[in-house]
Amino acid sequence: MSRGRHRHSQPLHRLLPPLTVAGSAVLFAAGAWAVSDPVVLRAIAAAAAAAACGGALLLRGWDRSAGRRVAELETARVRDEWRTDERIAELEIDLDDSRELRGRLENKLRTKRAELARLRTEHADLLRRYATAESERASALEKRRQLAIEAAAGSVSAPAMALVPETFLRADEALRNLSRNAARQQALRTVEEARRRDVEHSGEGDEHQGRHAAADASGSGSGSGDKPGSPAGRQPAPLPVREHRLVPAVAAAVLPYAKPQRNASRAQGGFDFFGTQTPKALGPGTTHAQDDIADVVGDEALADAKIIDLTVHDETEQMDLRDLRELRAKSS
């Protein structure tokens, strides 16, 4: 058991003062009944009065402590009420903020939903348009195929070029003549340029000579008055223009020093590489069917299946392979 002021139990400590006052009052009352001596009775009466005063003081202390406790409890209650009111006000403010935020979020969500609905509608429209376009395209292709089948059934097939050994021989000969044709064209261009330069130089010489002759004629007419038949009165004849002719020697002399150029067009003879120059035996019915197909699908779509000979527009740079062949022959 612990010592000090915590020795007695709390309930006993609370009940000790009132029990002492009550016991003293009972004891003094019993003594007054038992004793008949006046002095003793007076003493007992004085002690009973003192016990009554002590009881009154004790009751007064209890009243004060109870009032103090009540005041503290009242203060705590008021404080709790204030705190509760403040907390309620804060919660109301938070509630207003939450409601405002909820309203903004609802408006934003409503806007997003409207935009999403609009995008879905646009997507559905695009899908519908795409499906319509695809169906129209499929219908057009089907009509084009049907028209092509009908036109092919009514048209006369063009004669195909037979692949015979003579055809390959002619193609090989044409390929071998490519370099020779290029050299011939280069020589022709070189000769034409030289002829043009000579003509220009001759024109300049004639112009200077005509000026000198006019000056001499004016001087002779004003001075000695020569006869028209005299040699001084005669005008010198213009120099003849030199003409160059294309000879193999000129071509051989010019070709090695000429810079190879890209030719836009070359004459390849009369050989037909792709069989497009063969006349086609097409009747008026076939031509009418072709015109109908062109009206439906367009000239460009109708011309897709044709083979176009681009040999005339070939711009391939020609190379002189003689040096390479000589080096290869020496190395081998």
Sequence and secondary structure as in RCSB ss.txt:
>XXXX:A:sequence
MSRGRHRHSQPLHRLLPPLTVAGSAVLFAAGAWAVSDPVVLRAIAAAAAAAACGGALLLRGWDRSAGRRVAELET
ARVRDEWRTDERIAELEIDLDDSRELRGRLENKLRTKRAELARLRTEHADLLRRYATAESERASALEKRRQLAIE
AAAGSVSAPAMALVPETFLRADEALRNLSRNAARQQALRTVEEARRRDVEHSGEGDEHQGRHAAADASGSGSGSG
DKPGSPAGRQPAPLPVREHRLVPAVAAAVLPYAKPQRNASRAQGGFDFFGTQTPKALGPGTTHAQDDIADVVGDE
ALADAKIIDLTVHDETEQMDLRDLRELRAKSS
>XXXX:A:secstr
   STTSS HHHHHHHHHHHHHHHHHHHHHHHHH   HHHHHHHHHHHHHHHHHHHHHHHHHHHHHHHHHHHHHH
HHHHHHHHHHHHHHHHHHHHHHHHHHHHHHHHHHHHHHHHHHHHHHHHHHHHHHHHHHHHHHHHHHHHHHHHHHH
HHHHS         HHHHHHHHHHHHHHHHHHHHHHHHHHHHHHHHHHHHHHHHHHHHHHHHHHHHHHHHHHTT 
  TTSGGGS             HHHHHHHGGGS     S    TT  SSS SS     HHHHHHHHHHHHHH HH
HHGGG     STT        HHHHHHHHHH 
